[in-house]
């Protein structure tokens, strides 16, 4: 169970950063198309 807790912490920190990066890339693409 301890390993699972570490996994949850890893995902709660890494996933938002990853998604934020994806959003920035997508916004950059949309801005270039306009």
matplotlib code that plots the C-alpha trace (Angstrom):
import matplotlib.pyplot as plt

x = [0.0, 2.9, 4.0, 0.6, 0.7, 4.0, 2.3, -0.6, 1.8, 3.8, 0.7, -0.9, 2.4, 3.4, 0.1, -1.0, 2.4, 2.2, -1.4, -0.4, 2.4, 0.0, -2.5, 0.3, 1.4, -2.2, -2.8, 0.4, -0.8, -4.2, -2.6, -0.4, -3.4, -5.3]
y = [0.0, 2.3, 2.0, 3.0, 6.1, 7.1, 6.5, 8.8, 11.6, 11.1, 11.4, 14.3, 16.3, 15.1, 14.9, 18.5, 19.7, 17.4, 18.5, 22.2, 21.7, 20.1, 23.0, 25.5, 23.6, 23.4, 27.1, 27.9, 25.9, 27.6, 31.0, 30.3, 29.2, 32.4]
z = [0.0, 0.7, -2.9, -4.1, -1.9, -3.6, -7.0, -6.1, -5.0, -8.2, -10.4, -8.5, -9.0, -12.5, -14.2, -13.8, -15.0, -18.0, -18.8, -18.3, -20.8, -23.3, -22.9, -23.6, -26.7, -28.0, -27.3, -29.2, -32.2, -32.2, -31.9, -34.9, -37.0, -36.4]

ax = plt.figure().add_subplot(projection="3d")
ax.plot(x, y, z, "-o")
ax.set_aspect("equal")
plt.show()
